[in-house]
């Protein structure tokens, strides 16, 4: 993850549900009450980078400023659905940077062992599916240049819906797999010319 | 700075390298030996077979000065046999055995080399000549097969269409296998893929994708792995988590 990685930056901007543990003067505008004190116990959605800083920092009694929960994208509903069938969940609807977010959350909450194994299974199962679709797209139509134009020919409606539900990491994978298949096809056609 | 090219060789580069493979030709005209960087080519005397690099053989073929003897593994029976093995068994079919090594389980496979300057390392191992073993796919199988089918179709042992459709089947079977081997990564204890017997063009095709998947699995497993390692060492070595993140592939 490089400093200039735009996906890492956007992942850091994902919102987490946070609960303030202390009163903060003049921070009420976060909770739609400008110029007032933000009371302890207020629930506010904060971006990941801020929530992380505030959760790690302590005041002089050793109490952290905020507590945060798993975001809704990694909530119980989604995890149960992923356990049932990883391919059926449109991850992009949960978060455009689902896997980036999940990796960050697992770094922060080290006790989430089960989440890790579910995510790994999800990622691998969906990657297999992505490879299948990318290959079909490459071999299906003459218009191998545009993903959208060609995906109708080989994949069909259900496949297109699956592809729309890919998060950014998976889209990159799809692009790589598709480029590979496309290069293979171009090479095949080139052999005949020379 | 990002390089414009992805890591690894592109398809055309791989195909270019595949033209170094030695093939067997039956010359139609005499041709004296030529000095090449890789050594001298054998002098061509019409009824006698000779081994030439693929690029030279294709050139002579186009000029109608030689016919190419297809390698035995490109015979339809051999291809059908390989497809059968690929569909039945797990894993990719084995690469050709190193030459001149007797295997007690497969008698008759041991061969002797006539030439004195023999290079046995895989890129130069003559696995596409007329006396290569049938039933094994060499590293450059798809590239060599494609160029031979395209440019020397009339020298094939069977109609080009038949061989080509068998090759297509083989490509599909092996691509499906590549996807299956990705799904083996989901078990927590196995973080690796076996790629023995995969051809160079297949590697070029799926390199980006497979590396992406392995990298993704590594990122997802990084924190779990760090926790596990912490537990094992019972120490507070949280800093090796950071170095784990930096390790790019």
Interface residues (C-beta under 8 A of the other chain):
Chain A: X1 X99 X102 X103 X106 X107 X110 X113 X116 X117 X119 X120 X121 X123 X124 X125 X127 X128 X131 X132 X134 X135 X169 X172 X173 X176 X177 X179 X180 X181 X183 X184 X186 X187 X188 X190 X191 X192
Chain B: X6 X10 X11 X12 X15 X146 X147 X150 X175 X178 X179 X180 X182 X183 X185 X186 X188 X201 X204 X205 X206 X207 X208 X209 X212 X213 X216 X217 X219 X220 X221 X222 X223 X224 X226 X227 X241 X245
